[in-house]
Structures are given as C-alpha cells and as structure tokens.
Amino acid sequence: LRVGAAQAKTFTGRSALDLAERWHGKVEAVPALERGGATRGERTALDQLIVAAAYGDEARARVLLEADPDLLAQAAHWDRARVAAFAEAGNHRGAVILAQLGFDLKAPSWMDMTALHWAACRGNPQLLRQLLELGAPLVDVPGFGSPLHTALYQRWSSFGYRPGESDYVGVLPVLLAAGGEVPADLRP
C-alpha cells in the first residue's frame, strides 16, 4: 500500500477497510489494510450484519436481524446487491449467508451481473447450486446474457482466484439442470 492510501476516505466517509469488509466482503485484505493504518468508520446495524456475513459469522448476522427484523427493508438499493458483490469478489460463504438472510438474489452488482452470473463467470458450481436452492432466478442481463452464456463466454477465473479453483465444466450441468438453455448461436 502507498503511504496514506489506507487512511483515505470516500466522499461518504468510508475507509478502504470499510470498503473491503462491508462493500466487497474481501476480508483477506483486512490485515494489510490495518498494517497500513486503515480504520473502521461508524457502523449501522445493517453494516454490522453485512460485515458479520463477510467473515462467515452467520450466528452474529442472525442475531442482528432478529434484533431488528425491518433491517433489510431499510436497505438502500446498493445494499440489496451485496449477494452479487460478494459472489463477484469471491466471498462465497458471505454471499450465501446474505442470501439466506433475505438479501435480493436478483439484484446486480458491477456490470449488472447477478450472483448467479458471477458464480458462473468464476466457474463455481457449488455456489451456483446453493444460490439456485435459495431461489436465485436464471435471468438474462444485457451484454452477458444468461448465467449459462456467461459460463461459456465470460470466464474470469484469473481475477481473484487461484489456479485450479474454477470448474467451468462442472458449472454447465448445474445450469442446464436448473433450466438454462444452450444459446442458439453457440460458438465453438
């Protein structure tokens, strides 16, 4: 980290540490950010719930939701996309916890891709199965088509994943079994 970068804040007052934990679920970045001097900002109950999910602490997240059952109803539109954002960033456990708690499985994150699109894009059949079991819909998005199309043509395994973590062949039967249709214009 550049000197001072870890202490920088967004115009809304979020630190790099806040963004890593709460917005992206990238908890593996936290030790380096803390060593660089990053600090946490004040956190609402919703922030705390999302961060608990980021760390895989389902029990803590459930306690926070039980204390305020209207918490998800208060979430802004960008907060509803945390399942997709966590799937995008590779925090599969956090994505599943948020989905189990009722976060929107249709809400897109970056590039308008849903959590299913990100699981397909990353070649993660286990996450796909879990999200489908939780009710994630197979929807098309502009530029990426269906999750099946994404698995076939938008494989981004090198972005934040270690070699061997992606299983695109394993993704295809999961999506086909869920009702995914092979594109009519399937290219080799």
C-alpha positions, -999 to +999 in steps of 0.1 A: +000+000+000+011+035-007+017+056+023-015+073+033-037+052+009-051+031+037-062+062+056-080+077+026-118+081+027-145+082+001-167+113-001-192+095+021-165+089+048-159+052+041-123+039+046-106+013+025-112-011+053-149-003+053-150-009+015-131-042+018-152-057+046-187-042+040-189-035+003-170-063-012-165-089+015-128-090+008-118-098+044-085-113+033-074-077+025-081-065+061-047-074+077-027-054+051-051-025+054-048-025+092-010-026+089-013+004+066-032+023+092-068+019+079-095+023+104-132+014+105-158+041+104-190+041+124-213+012+115-250+009+115-267-024+124-270-032+087-233-025+082-226-049+112-248-076+097-231-074+063-196-075+079-206-104+100-216-123+068-184-112+052-165-130+080-188-160+077-204-153+111-240-164+103-249-166+140-240-129+146-257-118+114-289-136+125-288-120+160-286-086+144-315-093+121-336-108+149-329-076+169-343-055+141-365-076+117-370-045+095-333-041+088-334-054+053-365-033+044-343-002+054-315-012+030-307+011+001-308-003-034-270-007-035-271-027-003-296-051-019-268-061-043-244-074-016-250-111-026-238-104-061-210-082-049-197-109-025-200-135-053-181-112-076-153-107-051-150-144-043-166-144-008-189-173-014-197-181+022-207-144+028-228-144-004-247-175+008-253-161+043-267-129+029-289-148+005-302-170+034-310-138+054-331-125+026-309-102+006-321-098-030-308-126-053-318-107-084-300-075-076-270-070-098-236-057-089-208-044-112-216-047-149-253-056-140-244-092-133-263-112-107-248-135-081-256-164-105-237-147-133-207-141-111-207-178-099-209-189-135-183-163-146-159-176-118-167-213-126-181-221-092-207-250-094-211-253-056-221-216-052-244-219-082-262-249-065-265-230-032-279-199-049-303-219-070-315-238-039-321-204-023-343-193-052-319-173-074-336-168-108-320-175-142-322-141-158-305-126-189-286-094-185-275-070-213-241-079-226-238-111-207-270-130-215-279-159-192-256-174-165-250-203-189-239-179-216-217-162-191-201-195-181-195-203-218-180-170-229-171-148-198-147-169-178-128-147-155-111-173-133-078-154-130-094-124-113-090-130-076-089-168-079-060-192-075-053-217-103-075-248-102-103-231-083-126-227-113-146-256-127-164-244-158-172-279-169-189-285-135-209-253-139-226-263-171-247-293-158-258-273-128-271-245-151-287-270-176-304-289-147-318-255-135-334-248-168-306-229-185-308-231-223-279-236-246-277-205-268-289-210-303-258-192-317-234-214-297-199-207-310-171-232-307 
